[in-house]
Amino acid sequence: MFLLKFGADTMEKIAFKMHLKPGCKAEYKKRHDAIWPELKALLNKEGISNYFIFLDEETNTLFATQELSGQSSQSLGQNSVVKRWWDYMADIMEVNPDNSPITTTLEQVFYME
């Protein structure tokens, strides 16, 4: 993880990977192009910004980065909107028993400004 400092505020940049089921690229993109307004508002309210997701089509690996403000909550997985999104996405992603995406946090090993 990478910490950015802006005056008294701290911005943390994180990266992680997830896995898409084969043949689901178009559906994944379609669903994210129409992200629910209440989910987007919740993520913004919780301090999540600059959220990018990339796809490695050879491996169906999704690579994501996001910035978290110093006030970000660790309890998003308990929110009903997030749980509904996980349920909505479970048929096209590799997921845990609660339908949360299986994620692997990635360690930053290089940064260039």
DSSP file (Angstrom, degrees, kcal/mol; ACC not computed):
  #  RESIDUE AA STRUCTURE BP1 BP2  ACC     N-H-->O    O-->H-N    N-H-->O    O-->H-N    TCO  KAPPA ALPHA  PHI   PSI    X-CA   Y-CA   Z-CA
    1    1 A M              0   0    0      0, 0.0     2,-0.5     0, 0.0    13,-0.2   0.000 360.0 360.0 360.0 152.9    0.0    0.0    0.0
    2    2 A F  E     -A   13   0A   0     11,-2.5    11,-3.9   105,-0.0     2,-0.5  -0.978 360.0-150.8-124.7 126.5    1.1    3.5   -0.7
    3    3 A L  E     -A   12   0A   0     -2,-0.5     2,-0.4     9,-0.3     9,-0.3  -0.860   7.3-166.0-102.0 127.6    0.3    6.5    1.5
    4    4 A L  E     -A   11   0A   0      7,-5.1     7,-4.2    -2,-0.5     2,-0.5  -0.927  10.7-149.1-107.3 134.9   -0.1   10.0    0.1
    5    5 A K  E     +A   10   0A   0     -2,-0.4     2,-0.5     5,-0.2     5,-0.2  -0.916  16.5 179.0-110.0 128.0    0.0   12.9    2.5
    6    6 A F  E >   -A    9   0A   0      3,-3.0     3,-2.3    -2,-0.5     2,-0.2  -0.877  63.7 -67.9-124.6  95.7   -2.0   16.1    1.8
    7    7 A G  T 3  S-     0   0    0     -2,-0.5    -1,-0.1     1,-0.3     0, 0.0  -0.407 117.3 -14.5  58.5-124.5   -1.5   18.5    4.6
    8    8 A A  T 3  S+     0   0    0     -2,-0.2    -1,-0.3    -3,-0.1     2,-0.2   0.638 124.7  88.1 -83.0 -14.4   -3.3   17.0    7.6
    9    9 A D  E <   -A    6   0A   0     -3,-2.3    -3,-3.0    60,-0.0     2,-0.4  -0.588  64.5-151.3 -87.8 147.2   -5.1   14.5    5.4
   10   10 A T  E     -A    5   0A   0     -2,-0.2    60,-0.9    -5,-0.2     2,-0.5  -0.964   4.8-163.0-116.9 134.1   -3.7   11.1    4.5
   11   11 A M  E     -AB   4  69A   0     -7,-4.2    -7,-5.1    -2,-0.4     2,-0.5  -0.976   6.4-159.7-117.2 123.7   -4.6    9.4    1.3
   12   12 A E  E     -AB   3  68A   0     56,-3.1    56,-3.4    -2,-0.5     2,-0.5  -0.887   2.3-156.1-104.6 130.7   -3.9    5.7    1.0
   13   13 A K  E     -AB   2  67A   0    -11,-3.9   -11,-2.5    -2,-0.5     2,-0.3  -0.925  17.0-177.3-106.6 126.4   -3.6    4.0   -2.4
   14   14 A I  E     - B   0  66A   0     52,-2.8    52,-2.0    -2,-0.5     2,-0.4  -0.865  12.1-161.1-122.8 158.1   -4.3    0.3   -2.5
   15   15 A A  E     + B   0  65A   0     91,-0.5    91,-2.6    -2,-0.3     2,-0.3  -0.988  16.7 161.0-134.9 144.6   -4.2   -2.3   -5.2
   16   16 A F  E     -CB 105  64A   0     48,-2.3    48,-3.3    -2,-0.4     2,-0.3  -0.971  25.1-131.0-154.4 166.3   -5.8   -5.7   -5.3
   17   17 A K  E     +CB 104  63A   0     87,-2.0    87,-1.9    -2,-0.3     2,-0.3  -0.921  18.2 177.2-126.0 154.4   -6.8   -8.4   -7.8
   18   18 A M  E     - B   0  62A   0     44,-2.3    44,-2.9    -2,-0.3     2,-0.4  -0.816  26.7-115.6-138.5 175.0  -10.0  -10.4   -8.4
   19   19 A H  E     - B   0  61A   0     83,-0.4    75,-2.4    75,-0.4     2,-0.3  -0.980  14.4-152.1-129.5 131.9  -10.9  -13.0  -10.9
   20   20 A L  B     -E   93   0B   0     40,-3.1    73,-0.3    -2,-0.4     3,-0.1  -0.724  29.1-111.7 -93.0 143.0  -13.6  -12.9  -13.6
   21   21 A K    >   -     0   0    0     71,-2.9     3,-1.5    -2,-0.3     4,-0.1  -0.492  49.3 -85.8 -71.4 146.2  -15.3  -16.1  -14.8
   22   22 A P  T 3  S+     0   0    0      0, 0.0    -1,-0.1     0, 0.0    35,-0.0  -0.198 112.2  17.0 -54.7 140.2  -14.4  -16.9  -18.5
   23   23 A G  T 3  S+     0   0    0     -3,-0.1     4,-0.2     1,-0.1     3,-0.2   0.553  96.4 103.8  78.5   9.1  -16.6  -15.3  -21.1
   24   24 A C    <>  +     0   0    0     -3,-1.5     4,-2.7     1,-0.1     5,-0.2   0.296  40.0 105.1-107.3   9.6  -18.0  -12.7  -18.7
   25   25 A K  H  > S+     0   0    0      1,-0.2     4,-2.7     2,-0.2     5,-0.2   0.937  82.3  46.6 -56.9 -51.3  -16.0   -9.6  -19.8
   26   26 A A  H  > S+     0   0    0      1,-0.2     4,-2.5     2,-0.2    -1,-0.2   0.904 115.1  46.4 -61.4 -42.1  -18.9   -7.9  -21.7
   27   27 A E  H  > S+     0   0    0     -4,-0.2     4,-2.5     2,-0.2    -1,-0.2   0.903 111.6  51.6 -67.6 -40.4  -21.3   -8.5  -18.8
   28   28 A Y  H  X S+     0   0    0     -4,-2.7     4,-2.1     2,-0.2    -2,-0.2   0.942 113.2  44.9 -59.8 -48.0  -18.9   -7.3  -16.2
   29   29 A K  H  X S+     0   0    0     -4,-2.7     4,-2.6    -5,-0.2    -2,-0.2   0.919 111.7  53.0 -63.3 -43.6  -18.3   -4.1  -18.1
   30   30 A K  H  X S+     0   0    0     -4,-2.5     4,-1.0    -5,-0.2    -1,-0.2   0.920 110.3  47.4 -57.8 -45.9  -22.0   -3.6  -18.8
   31   31 A R  H  < S+     0   0    0     -4,-2.5    -1,-0.2     1,-0.2     3,-0.2   0.885 114.3  45.9 -66.4 -38.3  -22.8   -3.9  -15.1
   32   32 A H  H >< S+     0   0    0     -4,-2.1     3,-1.4     1,-0.2    -1,-0.2   0.827 105.5  59.5 -75.6 -30.1  -20.0   -1.5  -14.1
   33   33 A D  H 3< S+     0   0    0     -4,-2.6    -1,-0.2     1,-0.3    -2,-0.2   0.786 113.1  41.1 -64.1 -24.8  -21.0    1.0  -16.8
   34   34 A A  T 3< S+     0   0    0     -4,-1.0    -1,-0.3    -3,-0.2    -2,-0.2  -0.182  85.7 170.8-113.7  38.5  -24.4    1.1  -15.0
   35   35 A I    <   -     0   0    0     -3,-1.4    -3,-0.1     1,-0.1    -4,-0.0  -0.190  45.5 -98.1 -52.6 139.3  -23.1    1.1  -11.4
   36   36 A W    >>  -     0   0    0      1,-0.1     4,-2.3    -5,-0.1     3,-0.5  -0.367  23.9-134.8 -61.8 132.7  -25.9    1.8   -9.0
   37   37 A P  H 3> S+     0   0    0      0, 0.0     4,-2.6     0, 0.0     5,-0.2   0.873 105.9  54.9 -56.8 -37.7  -26.0    5.5   -7.9
   38   38 A E  H 3> S+     0   0    0      2,-0.2     4,-1.7     1,-0.2     5,-0.1   0.834 108.6  48.3 -68.9 -29.7  -26.5    4.4   -4.3
   39   39 A L  H <> S+     0   0    0     -3,-0.5     4,-2.6     2,-0.2     5,-0.2   0.928 112.4  47.8 -72.2 -45.5  -23.3    2.3   -4.4
   40   40 A K  H  X S+     0   0    0     -4,-2.3     4,-2.4     1,-0.2    -2,-0.2   0.918 112.6  49.4 -59.7 -43.8  -21.3    5.0   -6.0
   41   41 A A  H  X S+     0   0    0     -4,-2.6     4,-2.7    -5,-0.2    -1,-0.2   0.902 110.9  50.4 -62.5 -41.4  -22.6    7.5   -3.4
   42   42 A L  H  X S+     0   0    0     -4,-1.7     4,-2.2     2,-0.2    -2,-0.2   0.934 110.3  48.7 -63.1 -46.7  -21.7    5.1   -0.6
   43   43 A L  H  <>S+     0   0    0     -4,-2.6     5,-2.7     1,-0.2    -2,-0.2   0.920 113.9  46.6 -60.5 -43.9  -18.2    4.6   -1.9
   44   44 A N  H ><5S+     0   0    0     -4,-2.4     3,-1.7     1,-0.2    -1,-0.2   0.921 110.9  51.9 -63.3 -43.5  -17.6    8.3   -2.2
   45   45 A K  H 3<5S+     0   0    0     -4,-2.7    -1,-0.2     1,-0.3    -2,-0.2   0.854 107.3  53.8 -60.7 -34.9  -19.1    8.9    1.2
   46   46 A E  T 3<5S-     0   0    0     -4,-2.2    27,-0.5    -5,-0.2    -1,-0.3   0.380 124.8-102.8 -83.5   4.2  -16.7    6.3    2.7
   47   47 A G  T < 5S+     0   0    0     -3,-1.7    22,-1.8     1,-0.3     2,-0.5   0.656  72.7 142.5  88.8  16.1  -13.7    8.1    1.1
   48   48 A I  E   < +D   68   0A   0     -5,-2.7     2,-0.3    20,-0.2    -1,-0.3  -0.807  19.9 151.6 -93.8 126.9  -13.1    5.9   -1.8
   49   49 A S  E     +D   67   0A   0     18,-2.5    18,-3.0    -2,-0.5     3,-0.2  -0.896  46.0  37.1-144.8 173.1  -12.0    7.7   -5.0
   50   50 A N  E    S+     0   0A   0     -2,-0.3     2,-0.7     1,-0.2    -1,-0.2   0.907  71.9 177.4  45.5  51.7   -9.9    7.2   -8.1
   51   51 A Y  E     +     0   0A   0     15,-0.2     2,-0.4    -3,-0.1    15,-0.2  -0.781   2.4 178.2 -90.9 115.1  -11.2    3.6   -8.3
   52   52 A F  E     -D   65   0A   0     13,-2.8    13,-2.3    -2,-0.7     2,-0.4  -0.925  13.1-168.9-118.2 142.9   -9.8    1.8  -11.4
   53   53 A I  E     -D   64   0A   0     -2,-0.4     2,-0.3    11,-0.2    11,-0.2  -0.995   7.8-174.6-131.3 128.5  -10.3   -1.8  -12.5
   54   54 A F  E     -D   63   0A   0      9,-3.2     9,-2.9    -2,-0.4     2,-0.5  -0.850  14.2-139.1-118.1 154.6   -8.3   -3.3  -15.4
   55   55 A L  E     -D   62   0A   0     -2,-0.3     2,-0.9     7,-0.2     7,-0.2  -0.966   5.8-156.1-120.1 129.1   -8.7   -6.7  -17.0
   56   56 A D  E >>> -D   61   0A   0      5,-2.9     4,-1.7    -2,-0.5     5,-1.2  -0.887  15.0-165.0 -94.3 102.2   -6.0   -9.1  -18.1
   57   57 A E  T 345S+     0   0    0     -2,-0.9    -1,-0.1     1,-0.3   -32,-0.1   0.753  80.7  63.4 -65.9 -25.2   -7.9  -11.1  -20.7
   58   58 A E  T 345S+     0   0    0      1,-0.2    -1,-0.3    -3,-0.1    -2,-0.0   0.848 122.8  18.3 -66.1 -32.8   -5.3  -13.9  -20.9
   59   59 A T  T <45S-     0   0    0     -3,-1.0    -2,-0.2     2,-0.1    -1,-0.2   0.438  98.1-123.0-117.1  -3.3   -5.9  -14.8  -17.2
   60   60 A N  T  <5 +     0   0    0     -4,-1.7   -40,-3.1     1,-0.2     2,-0.5   0.767  59.4 154.4  58.7  27.2   -9.3  -13.2  -16.5
   61   61 A T  E   < -BD  19  56A   0     -5,-1.2    -5,-2.9   -42,-0.2     2,-0.5  -0.748  35.7-150.0 -87.7 128.5   -7.6  -11.4  -13.7
   62   62 A L  E     -BD  18  55A   0    -44,-2.9   -44,-2.3    -2,-0.5     2,-0.5  -0.861   8.7-160.8 -95.3 129.8   -9.1   -8.1  -12.6
   63   63 A F  E     -BD  17  54A   0     -9,-2.9    -9,-3.2    -2,-0.5     2,-0.4  -0.962  13.7-174.9-113.7 123.1   -6.5   -5.6  -11.3
   64   64 A A  E     -BD  16  53A   0    -48,-3.3   -48,-2.3    -2,-0.5     2,-0.3  -0.909  13.2-176.2-123.6 146.3   -8.0   -2.7   -9.2
   65   65 A T  E     +BD  15  52A   0    -13,-2.3   -13,-2.8    -2,-0.4     2,-0.3  -0.979  10.2 168.4-132.7 149.7   -6.6    0.4   -7.5
   66   66 A Q  E     -B   14   0A   0    -52,-2.0   -52,-2.8    -2,-0.3     2,-0.4  -0.986  28.6-128.0-155.0 154.8   -8.4    2.9   -5.3
   67   67 A E  E     -BD  13  49A   0    -18,-3.0   -18,-2.5    -2,-0.3     2,-0.4  -0.887  21.2-160.6-105.5 138.8   -7.5    5.8   -3.1
   68   68 A L  E     -BD  12  48A   0    -56,-3.4   -56,-3.1    -2,-0.4   -20,-0.2  -0.971  12.8-134.4-120.5 129.5   -8.9    5.9    0.4
   69   69 A S  E >   -B   11   0A   0    -22,-1.8     3,-2.1    -2,-0.4   -58,-0.2  -0.338  35.5 -99.9 -74.1 165.5   -9.1    9.0    2.5
   70   70 A G  T 3  S+     0   0    0    -60,-0.9    -1,-0.1     1,-0.3   -59,-0.1   0.665 122.6  56.6 -60.4 -16.5   -8.0    8.9    6.1
   71   71 A Q  T 3  S+     0   0    0    -61,-0.1    -1,-0.3   -24,-0.1   -24,-0.1   0.341  76.3 137.9 -97.4   6.6  -11.6    8.6    7.2
   72   72 A S    <   -     0   0    0     -3,-2.1     2,-0.3   -25,-0.2   -25,-0.1  -0.195  49.6-128.6 -58.8 142.2  -12.4    5.4    5.2
   73   73 A S        -     0   0    0    -27,-0.5     3,-0.4     1,-0.1    -1,-0.1  -0.665   9.0-154.5 -91.5 145.9  -14.4    2.8    6.9
   74   74 A Q  S    S+     0   0    0     -2,-0.3     3,-0.3     1,-0.2    -1,-0.1   0.355  85.2  75.4 -94.3   3.4  -13.4   -0.9    7.1
   75   75 A S    >   +     0   0    0      1,-0.2     3,-2.0     2,-0.1     4,-0.3   0.127  51.2 115.8-105.7  20.8  -17.0   -2.0    7.5
   76   76 A L  G >   +     0   0    0     -3,-0.4     3,-1.9     1,-0.3     6,-0.3   0.840  69.3  66.7 -58.5 -32.9  -18.3   -1.6    3.9
   77   77 A G  G 3  S+     0   0    0     -3,-0.3    -1,-0.3     1,-0.3    -2,-0.1   0.615  95.5  57.3 -64.9 -11.8  -18.9   -5.3    3.7
   78   78 A Q  G <  S+     0   0    0     -3,-2.0    -1,-0.3     4,-0.0     2,-0.2   0.530  83.3 105.8 -92.6  -8.5  -21.6   -5.0    6.3
   79   79 A N  S <> S-     0   0    0     -3,-1.9     4,-2.3    -4,-0.3     5,-0.2  -0.532  71.0-136.7 -78.3 137.0  -23.6   -2.4    4.2
   80   80 A S  H  > S+     0   0    0     -2,-0.2     4,-2.2     1,-0.2     5,-0.1   0.826 103.7  54.3 -63.4 -33.6  -26.8   -3.8    2.6
   81   81 A V  H  > S+     0   0    0      2,-0.2     4,-2.1     1,-0.2    -1,-0.2   0.925 110.2  46.7 -66.0 -43.8  -26.0   -2.0   -0.7
   82   82 A V  H  > S+     0   0    0     -6,-0.3     4,-2.6     2,-0.2    -2,-0.2   0.912 111.6  51.3 -64.0 -43.1  -22.6   -3.6   -0.9
   83   83 A K  H  X S+     0   0    0     -4,-2.3     4,-2.2     1,-0.2    -1,-0.2   0.896 109.5  50.0 -62.5 -40.1  -24.0   -7.0   -0.1
   84   84 A R  H  X S+     0   0    0     -4,-2.2     4,-2.2     2,-0.2    -1,-0.2   0.888 110.1  51.2 -65.0 -38.3  -26.7   -6.6   -2.8
   85   85 A W  H  X S+     0   0    0     -4,-2.1     4,-2.1     2,-0.2    -2,-0.2   0.927 109.0  50.8 -63.8 -44.7  -23.9   -5.7   -5.3
   86   86 A W  H  X S+     0   0    0     -4,-2.6     4,-1.3     1,-0.2    -2,-0.2   0.923 110.9  48.4 -58.5 -44.0  -21.9   -8.7   -4.3
   87   87 A D  H  < S+     0   0    0     -4,-2.2     4,-0.4     1,-0.2     3,-0.3   0.902 110.9  51.6 -61.4 -41.0  -25.0  -10.9   -4.9
   88   88 A Y  H  < S+     0   0    0     -4,-2.2     3,-0.3     1,-0.2    -1,-0.2   0.841 116.4  39.5 -63.9 -35.8  -25.5   -9.2   -8.3
   89   89 A M  H >X S+     0   0    0     -4,-2.1     3,-1.9     1,-0.2     4,-0.7   0.575  89.2  93.3 -91.9 -11.0  -21.9   -9.9   -9.4
   90   90 A A  T 3< S+     0   0    0     -4,-1.3     3,-0.4    -3,-0.3    -1,-0.2   0.755  77.4  61.0 -59.9 -28.6  -21.5  -13.4   -7.9
   91   91 A D  T 34 S+     0   0    0     -4,-0.4    -1,-0.3    -3,-0.3    -2,-0.1   0.665 113.1  35.5 -75.5 -13.7  -22.5  -15.2  -11.1
   92   92 A I  T <4 S+     0   0    0     -3,-1.9   -71,-2.9    -4,-0.1     2,-0.3   0.397 113.9  56.0-119.1   2.0  -19.7  -13.7  -13.1
   93   93 A M  B  < S-E   20   0B   0     -4,-0.7     2,-0.5    -3,-0.4   -73,-0.2  -0.893  86.6-101.1-130.0 160.2  -16.8  -13.6  -10.6
   94   94 A E        +     0   0    0    -75,-2.4     8,-2.2    -2,-0.3   -75,-0.4  -0.733  56.2 179.9 -77.0 125.5  -15.0  -15.9   -8.2
   95   95 A V  B     -F  101   0C   0     -2,-0.5     5,-0.1     6,-0.3   -77,-0.0  -0.844  30.1-113.8-131.8 162.8  -16.5  -15.2   -4.8
   96   96 A N    >   -     0   0    0      4,-3.1     3,-2.4    -2,-0.3     6,-0.1  -0.322  52.6 -87.8 -80.5 171.5  -16.4  -16.3   -1.2
   97   97 A P  T 3  S+     0   0    0      0, 0.0    -1,-0.1     0, 0.0    -2,-0.0   0.774 131.8  52.9 -55.4 -27.4  -19.3  -18.1    0.5
   98   98 A D  T 3  S-     0   0    0      2,-0.1   -11,-0.1     3,-0.0   -12,-0.1   0.327 120.9-110.1 -89.7   8.9  -20.9  -14.6    1.4
   99   99 A N  S <  S+     0   0    0     -3,-2.4   -10,-0.1     1,-0.3     3,-0.1   0.435  73.0 140.5  74.6   3.6  -20.6  -13.6   -2.3
  100  100 A S        -     0   0    0      1,-0.1    -4,-3.1    -5,-0.1    -1,-0.3  -0.512  64.3 -97.4 -67.9 145.3  -17.9  -11.1   -1.6
  101  101 A P  B     -F   95   0C   0      0, 0.0     2,-0.6     0, 0.0    -6,-0.3  -0.374  33.7-113.2 -65.1 141.4  -15.3  -11.2   -4.4
  102  102 A I        -     0   0    0     -8,-2.2   -83,-0.4   -83,-0.2     2,-0.3  -0.662  48.2-175.6 -71.6 119.9  -12.2  -13.2   -3.7
  103  103 A T        -     0   0    0     -2,-0.6     2,-0.5   -85,-0.1   -85,-0.2  -0.893  24.7-157.7-123.2 151.2   -9.5  -10.6   -3.5
  104  104 A T  E     -C   17   0A   0    -87,-1.9   -87,-2.0    -2,-0.3     2,-0.2  -0.987  22.2-133.8-125.2 119.3   -5.7  -10.6   -3.1
  105  105 A T  E     -C   16   0A   0     -2,-0.5     2,-0.4   -89,-0.2   -89,-0.3  -0.507  22.2-140.8 -70.7 138.0   -4.1   -7.5   -1.8
  106  106 A L        -     0   0    0    -91,-2.6   -91,-0.5    -2,-0.2     2,-0.4  -0.837   6.7-130.2-106.1 139.9   -1.0   -6.5   -3.8
  107  107 A E        -     0   0    0     -2,-0.4     2,-0.4   -93,-0.1   -93,-0.0  -0.713  21.1-124.8 -87.7 131.7    2.2   -5.2   -2.4
  108  108 A Q        +     0   0    0     -2,-0.4     3,-0.1     1,-0.1    -1,-0.0  -0.618  34.4 168.5 -74.1 130.7    3.6   -2.0   -3.9
  109  109 A V        +     0   0    0     -2,-0.4     2,-0.3     1,-0.3    -1,-0.1   0.437  62.4  26.0-121.0  -4.8    7.2   -2.6   -5.0
  110  110 A F        +     0   0    0      2,-0.0     2,-0.3     0, 0.0    -1,-0.3  -0.978  53.8 179.6-157.9 145.5    7.8    0.5   -7.1
  111  111 A Y        -     0   0    0     -2,-0.3     2,-0.4    -3,-0.1    -3,-0.0  -0.975   3.4-173.3-146.8 135.0    6.6    4.1   -7.4
  112  112 A M              0   0    0     -2,-0.3    -2,-0.0     1,-0.1     0, 0.0  -0.994 360.0 360.0-129.6 126.3    7.7    6.8   -9.7
  113  113 A E              0   0    0     -2,-0.4    -1,-0.1     0, 0.0     0, 0.0   0.430 360.0 360.0 -86.8 360.0    6.4   10.4   -9.4
